[in-house]
Amino acid sequence: MGLPGGEHQVTLRTPAELADALPYLLGYRPDDSIVLVALHDRERRGRFGGRARLGIPAHAEDWPAASDQLAQGLVKGSERRGTRPGSMVAYLCQEPGRGESGRDVMERLRPLAQLLRTACGRLDVPVIEALCISDGRFWTYTCPGQGCCPPEGTAMGLPGTSVLAAAATYAGLQVRGSLKDLTARFHPWESTAALGQEVALDTASIALVPRILMDDSRAEVAEETLAMARRIRDRFAAAFPVSGTRPSDLRDDGLLENDEAATLILGLQDRTTRDRAAQWMEGDEAAPALRLWRALARRCVGPYREHAAAPLTLAGWVAWSMGDELEAREALAMALGADPEYLFARLLHQACNEGLDPESVRRCLRAERADSDPNEAGRPNEAGRPNGMEGSTGAGRSGDTEQPTDSERPVDSGTPPPVVGPTSLGSHAPADPPTRPTTSPATPTPPVRPGASPSTTTTPTMGTPFSTPAASRRRRPRSAPIGGSRPSRRGPGTSYPQGGRPTGDVSRGGDRSRRAVDRADGRRRGRENSEWRGTGEDA
C-alpha cells in the first residue's frame, strides 16, 4: 500500500492486515457497506487502486444487481484511467441486528460475497480475498477448507495500534469516524424541534411561493434570500470556534432561527438564486457557507425533505471546491437521494467521482459573479487573485485533506466522465441564446440505488449558457443558472430511495411549494425562449 508522498510504502500480507487497512483506504470506517478495492500489477506485488462503495441492499433479491453495478463501475472506471485492475479485494461490513451475532451476519452475507466474486470473475478480474467485518471481528470467505479459520472469527486489532496506522499518521492520513457520523451532519432533524421548523416552513411557503410565482417579484425574492444568507453566513463566521463536529453543528443550529431557515430553504429552490449562492466557494466565504448549507439541510424536515437537494448540492460543491472529496461525494449522493433528477447534483457527483478538477467550475462562477456584480471582481480570492481571473488552481482547498492519486480515486459508476465546465453545467438556455443551438455533453447516469437496475437516461438538447460566440452579439446574454432540477412525477404509490421523500401525505405544503416554484420557473423560461429559434430544451 502506497501512502501520499510516494516514500511511504506498507506491505500487507494477511487478511488481518487487509481488514485493518480498510478505514485508511476510504478515509472513514464504513458501515452497512459493500466495498471493492482494485489491485494492480498482478504479475508482481499488488498495488491498491480505485475503491467503490455501495450500501448493502436490505433485500437479498437486489444483491445480484448491486454486485454487477459495483464491479462494472470500478473496472470500467479504472479502464478509463488506463489501468485495468488485475484483481480485487472485497469487504462486507455490517453490524449485527437484534438477536444476531457477528457469525450470523457473516453467514447471512455469504451469498452476497459469492455474487461479488462471480460478478468480478465475469469481467476477468478475480477476487483474491473477501472479508466480512462485523462486531469487532472479521471472517474470510476464501478459506481453502474447514479448520482454516476460527468459526467465531478473528478479533480486529485496537484502532491506531497497527504498523499501517502508525505509517498513515506519519503521512498525515486521517480517519474521520464512521460513515454514519459523516452523513449525520446532513440528516434532517427528528426531534421535537422538527415540529417547530415544519410550522415555519409552512408559514414561509404561504408568504413566499406566491411571490416567486410572479415575474415582477421573483427577482426581489432572490435578492432578499441572498441578503439574508449573507448575513447568516457572516454570523456563522463570527461565531466562537468549538472542537468536534457534533458540538460545531449544535452551535450552528443555535445561530439559525426557524423562520430564517425556512426562508432560505424555499428561496434556494429557485435555480438562479442557488447558482449565485454557489459562488461562495473559496476564500473566507467557503467555510461558513459550508456550515450554513449543512444547517439548512438539517432543517428540511417532514414533507420538506425533498427541498434538501438544493442545500445538499451546495454543501457538496463547496466541500469539493475546498478539497474535501469525501464529504462532497456523500453530500451529493444524499442530494440525489432527495431528488434523483437534480441535474446540478448529478453532474457534480459524477465529476467528483471521476477525479476532475473543480477549477473549471470555479472559473465559470467567478466570471458570472464578476458580470452580475462588478464590485466583486476586484475582491481577492484565497489564491490571491481577484475574483473572475482564471488560473487560480486549487483555490480554497483544505490543507489537511490528502488527495488520492488518479489510480486511487473512488469510483461509483461506470458512466463516462462528463466535461465539467461552462458547457456541461447548463440546465437551460439563456434568455438571449446563441443563433445556433448547441448540444451539451451526455448527461451522466446517476448512481443506481441499491437494488435498482441501471436506467437509460435521455440526453436533452440544451443551450450553452456561457458560450463565447454569444459574447460578440450586440446584446449580451443574461447569465443562466447552472444545473437544475426537474420536478418529480412519481405517483403517491411509488416507492422512494432511502433518505428521499418521506412517506405520508405527498400533497402537503412541501411538495406543493417546490413544484409550484419549478412550474413557474419553467413558464418564465418558456416565455423568454419562445422569442428565439433554436433554443435548447429545459433539462
N, C-alpha and C positions, 0 to 999 in steps of 0.2 A: 504493500500500500504506500503510495507516494503522498506526502503532505505538501502543502503550499510552500513554495520556495525552491523545491527541487532537491535540496540537500538532505532532507529528512526522509528516510526510507524505513518502513517497518514491514517485516516479513511475518505473515500469518500462516500457520501450518496446521492448526487443529480446528475442529468445529467450535470449541470453546472460544478460541480467539476470533473466529468469524462472528460468533454471536455477540461478543463484546465490542466488535468493531461497528455494528450497525448504527448506533447513535452518532458516531463520528462520521459515518458516510453520509448521513442525511442532515445532520445538524440538530436533530431533536430525537426524542425517544418515541417511535411510532406506537400506536395502539390501535387495535382492531383494523389491521392493515395487512395487505399483501405487498411485499417488496421484492423486486427483481434487481439484481446488480450485475452489470455486464463485466466480463473478464476478457482481456485481450492477450495476444501473444500466446496462443495455445501451445505452440511448439516449445516454448521456453517457459520462464516463470510468468505466471499470470499477473496482469496489472488491472486494477479497478478502473472501470469506465463509467458509462452512464447509469443512472438509477431511475427506477419508475415505481411509484406507489399508488395503490388503489385501496379503497375501503373494502373490507370483506362483505360481500352481499349477504343479507340476512337469510335468503332462501337458497338452498342447495341447487335448485334448478337454474339459478342465474350464474353459477360458478363457471360453466364452460365459456359463456360469452365474456365474462370478466377475464378469464385466463387468456383467451385469444387476444382480447384487446390489449392487455398489458404486454404480452410477449411481442406482438406485432409492433406496438408503439415503440418499445425500446429498441428492437432490432432495426426497424426502418429509420428511426431517429439517428441511431449510430451510423447507419449506412450513409445517411445524408451528410454526415461529418467525415465520411471517408474511412471509417474504422469499424468494419463489421465485427461484432463480438465473436470470440472463439468459444465461449461457454458462459454459463450463468450460475449465480448463487441465488437461491430463493429463500425468502423468510415469510413465515406466517406468525403474526403477533396478535394475540387476543387474550384478555384476562378471563378467568373462569366466571361463569354465571352462577346464579344461586343454586346451590346443591352440586356444583361441578368441582372437579379438581383439575389441576393442570394436565394430568394424564388424560382425563376425559376430553379436554379441549384438543389435545394432540390427536387422539383417535377420531374425534368428530371431523377434524380438518384434514385427515389423511387423504380422502378422495380429492380434495382441492389441491393438495400437493401433487398428486398424480396427474391431475388435469394440467397443472402448470408445466410439469415435466413433458407431458405429451405435446402441449402447445409449442413449447420451445423446440422439441425434437422435430416437429414438422417443419420448422424453419432451419433445421440443421445446426442448431445451437444447443448442445446438451446442457442439462442442469447437473453440475458436478456435486452440488451439495444443496440439500433442502432442510431447513431448520424450522422448528416450531418453538416459539418463545412464549411462555405463559407462567404466571405465578412465580416469577423469580427463578425459573428453571428452563432448560432447553432440551429438546429431543431432536435427533436427526432421522430423517426418513430414508436415508441412503445406506443404512447398516447392511452389510453383506449377509447377515444371518442372525439367528436367535442368539442371545447372550452377548452380543457385541456391546450394547449399551444398557445401563441400568433401566429397568422399566419405570422407575419413579423419576427418571430424568436426571440431569446434572445441574447442580446449583450454579447460578450465574455468580461471577465474582463481584465483590463490592465495587460500586461505581468509583471510578477515578483511581483504582489501585493497580491496573494493568500497565504493562510496558507501553501499549498503544495510548492509553490515557495520558501517561507522562509525556510521550512524544507529541501528542496533539496539543497539550497545554503549552509545551515549549514552542510549538509552531504557531500558537495563537488561535487554534480552533476552539470554539465554544459549543457546548451542547445546551440548547435552550429549553430544557424541560421536555414535557411530553407534547404530543400534537394537540391533545385536549387543552393544555394550558395555553397554547398559541392561539387556537381558534376561539377560546373562551373570551378573548378580548373583543370579539366581534358579535358574539351571540346576543340576541335581544333579551332584555330583562324578563324574568319570570317570577319576580317577587311581587308583593302587593303594590310596590311603586309603579309597576307597569300599568295599573288601572288609571292612575292619575295622568300618565303620559298618553294613554289611549284617549282619554277625555280631551286632553289638549289637542291631539291630532284631529279629533272630530270637530272641535271648535274652529281650529285653523282651516280645515277643509271648507267649512261653510263660508268663511270670510275670504279665503284666497282663491279657491277654484273658479268662482265666477269672474274674478278679476283676471285670472290667467286666460280664461276663455275669450276675453275681449281684447281685440288687437290694440286698442288705444291705451289699455292699462297694462298690457303684458310686459312691456319694457320697464314700466315703473316698478312692477313687482320684482323683476330681475335685479334692478338697482337696489331696491330695499333689501332683498335677500343677500346680495353680495356685501352691502354695507354692514348688515348685522353679522355676517360671517367674519368679516374683517375685525370687527370689534371683539367678537368672542375669541377669534384666533389670537389677537393681541392679549386678551385676558389670560388665555392659556399660557402664552409665552412669559407673562409677568408672574405667573404663579410660582410659589416656592417649590423647589425640586424635592422629590421624595425618592427613596430607593425601593426597587421592586415593582414588578408590573402590576400586581393587584392593588397595592396602595396608590400607585400612579393613576390607575383607571378610576379608583374611587374618588381621588382628588378631582379629576376632570369631571366626573359625574356631578360633583357638588358645585362646580363652576358653571354648569349649564342648567338653566331653568327649563321646565317642561314646555312653556309656550315658545321659548326661543328655539328649542329643538324641533318642535312641530313646524314652526315657520320655515326653518332651514330645510327640513326633510321634504316638505311639499314644494318649496321653491326650487330645490335641486332636481325635481322631476322634469323641469324644463331643460332641454339639452344644451341650449345656448348658455344658460346660467351655469350649468355643470361644467361646460368646457372652459368658461372663464375662471371658475374656481380651480380647475386643474392646472392653471398657470402658477399656483403656489407650490412649486415643486422643487425648489432649491434655495440655497442660502438660509437666512434666518427664518424664512417663512415656512420651510418644509416641515420641520419637526412639530411645531404647534399645529400646523394644518393637518398632519397625520393624526395627531391626538384628537383633533376635532372630528375628523371623519370616523375614527373608531367610536367616539362617543355617540355620534349620530346613528351609526349602525346599531348600537345597543339600544337606542330609543325606538327602533322600528318594531313595535310590539303589536301583538294581536293581529287584526286584519290588515295591518300596515307592513307586514313583514316583506312583502314584495317590493316595497319602496326602498328597502335596504340596498338594492342593486346599485343605486347611484352613489351613496357614501362608501360602500364596499369597493366599488371600482375606483373611486378617488383615492381611497386608502391604499389599494393595491398599486395604483400608478405612482403615488408619492413614495411608497416603500421601494418600488423598483428603481425610481429615479435616484433615491438615496443609496442604492446599492444593496438593499436587503431583499434578495430574490426569494428567500424562504417565506417571509411574511407576505410578499407580493403575490406569490403563487396561491397561498392559502386564501387571502382576501379575494382575489379574482375568482377562484374556484367557488367560494361562498356566494359571490355576486351572481355567478351563473346558476347556482342552486336556487337563489331567489328569483331569477328571471333567466331561463336558459337561452332566450333570444336577445339578450342585451348585447348589442354589437360591439360597443366600446370594450366591454369586459372580455368578449370572445377574442378580439384582436390582440389586446394586451396580454391575455393569458397565453395565447399561442406564441406570441413573440418572446415573452419572458421564458417560456419553456424551451424555446429554440436557442436561447442564449444570445439574442440580438442586443445591440447597444441601444439604450433608451435615448441617446443623444439626438437621434433623428427626430424623435417626437418632441424633445425639449426645444429643438430649433424651431419647429413649427409653432409651438405655443409661445415662444419668445417673440416670434415675428407677429403673431396675432395680438399679443399684448402690446407690442410697440405700435401697431396700427390702430388699435382701439383706444389706447391711452398714451400719447406721445411722451407724457411726463415720466412714464415708467421706463422708457427706452434708455435713459441715462443712469438708472439706478443699477449699481454693480451687483452681479450675482456672486455666488460663492467662489467661482473661479476667478473673480477679479475683473471680468469683462462686463461691459454694460449689457443689460437685457436686450435681446434682439440680435446680438452679434453671434456669428457662427464660430465654431471651433473650440468651444469650451467643453471638451470631453470630460466625462466623469464628474461633472458638477454635482455637488450635493451628495456624493457617495459617503456612506458611513465608513469611518476609518477602522472600526473593529469588526467588520464583516468580511470574511475571507471569500474570495471569488473562486469557484472551481474552474479548472481548465475546460477547454471545449469538449474533451472526451469524458469529463466527469459531470457535466451538467445533467440535471434530471430531465427525463423525457416523459411526457404524459400521454402523447398520442402519436399516431403515425401519419398525420397530415403534413403536407408540405409547408415549409415556413412562409409566413406572409412577409411582404415587403412593408415594414412599418415605417411610415413617414407621411409626408403631405398627401400622397395619393390614397393610400390604403385605409386611412382612418376616416375618410369622409363618409358620412352616413346618408347625405342627401345633397342635392345640387345647391349651389349658392343662389342668391336672389338674382344676380346677373351672371349666368353661366357662360362658358366659352361658346363660340359659334358652332363648334363641332362637338358632339358628345364624346366622352371618353369612357373607357371600360376599366373598372377597378380590377386589381388582382383578385384572384379567387379568395372568397371568404373562407377562412379556415373552419373546419368542422369542430364544433365544441366538444369538450370531453364527454364521453358517453357515461351516463350514470351507471353505478354498479348494477349489473343485471340487465341493462338495456342494450339493445343491439345498435351498432352504429347506424346513424340515419343519413340519408342523402340530402345535401343542402343545395338549394338552387341559388346560384350566384346572381344577384341583381346587377343591373347596369346603373352605375352611379356617375354623377358628375364629379369633377375633380375640384375640391374646394380651394386648393391653393395652387392651381396650375399657373405657370409663369406666362403662357401666351395671353391669358386674360389681363395681365398687368399692363399690357400695351394697348388695351382697348381705351376708348375715350372715356368711358365710365368705369371706374374701378369697382370690381365686385365686392359686395359686402362679405365679411367673413361668415363662414358657415360652421356649425358645430361639428365636432369630430365624434365619431362613434354614434351611439344612439340605441334606442330600444324599440322593439315592436310590441304593442300590447298583446298580451296572451289571449288566445282564442279558445282556451280549453273550456269544456262544459263543466257543470257543477259536479258531475260524477267521475271526472278524470282524476287519476292519482297524480301526485306531485313528488318531486325528489325530496330527499331529506334536507331540511333547512329551507324548503321553498315555501309556497303559500300555505298557511295553516288551514287545518280542517275547520269546518263550521260554515257559517253563512257567508258565501262568497259574494253576496250582493251588498255587504256592509260598506261603510264610508270609505275604507281604504282603497278597495278596488275601484269604486266609482270615481274617486278623485284622481287616481292615477290614470285611468283610461280616458277620463274627460280631458285631462291635460294633453295626452297623446293625440286624441282626436283633433283637438283644437290646433295642436302643432302641425298635424298633417294637413288640415284645411288651410292653415295660413301659408304653408309652403306650397300647396297646390295652387292657390291664387297667385302667388308670386311667380311660380314656374310656368303657369299657363300662358304667360306673355311671350314665352320663348319656345323655339323649336329645338328639339334635340336635347332637352334637359334630361338628366338622369332620374331614375325612379328612386323613391324613398326606400332605404334599407330597413 
